[in-house]
Amino acid sequence: MAKVTPHFLSLTGRQNRPNTLVNALYRLTVPLAFLGTTVTVQADELEVTFPTLNVAEYHAPYVAVWLADARGKRVVDIAVWYDTDMANNEGEKWLKDLRMWWRRSGRSASMPIDGVSGATHRPGTSSIDLNGRFEDVPAGDYFVWVEAARELGGRETLKVPLSLPVKQTVNTSAQGQHELSSIQLLMEPAQ
């Protein structure tokens, strides 16, 4: 029997998985009328938006997200989304279609990676919580890379710059052409 993940309708009208609904709330300033105060919650996240494609046979893309230094060397794996439900870990053999990530990290990784691996995502916006993810990364200039590859489809990579430690609010994005609609990185300085 297929595993069913509940979805909730967010305040923006988009379908979200439960954890992304919470992440969406982080971006809101919530008025607390009964206390007469306003609370702003900090959010460190990467939003990845997949387009709705008009194709005969749609397969959700495999996706890898990682932090790389200025020379392109992988520093931290952030997320790897693939078909985790296939018998005998069959979904892992297609990870090499994420060619850039595979050459930098995947071929030496032991899958699944705890806290990194997860199931594929359908069209729409998915959020990745980055809170505390870069605490052990040395100061410097980096790029957050997102690579998507889809069976019977194409492959696309996007990247956005990130300087660590974060000293001022970062809100940057990149637009895709076919497999990725966009990525948006939001980081707040540690307080």
Buried (B, 14 or more C-beta within 10 A) or exposed (E): EEEEEEBEEBEEEBBBBEEBBEBBEBBEEEEEEEEEEEEEEBBBBBBBBBBEEEEEEBEBBBBBBBBBBEEEEBBBBBBBBBBBEEEEEEBBEBBBBBBBBBEBBBEEBEBBBEEBBBBBBBBBBBBBBBBEBBEEBEEEEBBBBBBBBBEEBEBBBBBBEBEBEBEEEBEEEBEBEEBBBBBBBBBBEEE
